[in-house]
Amino acid sequence: MAENQAVSARVKETLDLAARCFEAENSEGYQVLGEQLEELSTLAQDTVREHEDCRSILKKLDSGQPLTPEELNTVKLRMVGDAEYYLKFDDDFDRSKGELKRILEQISQLQSSDLDLEGMMHLEVLCREACCVAKPAAFYLEQKDRVRKFEDATRDGIDSETAKTLAGILRGI
């Protein structure tokens, strides 16, 4: 319970900082906000890692005991829960894909023109924009793949070797 209070207090601090950041609209504020968000993420991860349910599951995995469906769900949450939540709440993939296609069409149009200095500057900006759109799209697909691989690996149960591997991975998360 004390951990949750610490996390709640840190969430409030972060949201207050975000409000000030949005008001000031300067790069330093956004950098500080990014750092605070990373610290909050780490605090949340540490709190989950110390959760009692995870310790008892690790003991079962180490000894080769079968997991209940609830325990397997906890393992799934620890290993790919972040990816599942990202997929559940991210609604930008289709928009990003469409935007990337639009930018690439513009790059294609530049291909047929004489790339003078102005054309090169336009190409540079389009490439930067495309990179900004492609990275989140790639991340989305990576998360989708992580979830699929976990589900494939655990669909037919967990053998003792897989259980030990999962325990090692959970310890490292």
Phi, psi and omega in degrees: 000320180297324178298318181296325177293321178295318178294315179300318178296319180292325176299314180299314178303315182294317179294322176297317178298319180298318179298316178295322180296315180296325180291315185283327181050058173229157186296324180298319179297319179292326177294316178296319178299316178301317179296317180295322178295321177297318178296320178296319177300315179297318178299317178297316179299315181297321180295318178295317182301325182273000182297137184301322180303321181295322179297316181292325177293319178301319178299317180294317179297317180298324182269358178079012178287146179291150178264147173287163176304323179294319179293319177298322177297322177296318177299316179299316178301317181293323187272320183226013180300321178299319180293318179299316179293323177299313180295323182292321187256350178274122180242019185262355186301310181297320177296316180298317179298316178296319179295320178296318177298318180298316180294318180294328174296320178294320177296319178299320178295324178294330182302325184274357180254169177286120183273081174280191182302315179295320178296321178294320178296318178298316178299317180300314180295317179298319179296318177298316178298317180298319178298318180297330180273323184290324183298311177295327178295317178296318179299317178303312181292326176297318180294320178299318179293320178302314181296315180300315180298319179297314181297320177297318184290334184248001184303318184260023180095178184239120175279173187295324179292317178296322179299316180293322178296315178299319179299316178298318179295315181299323178294329182276347182282000000 
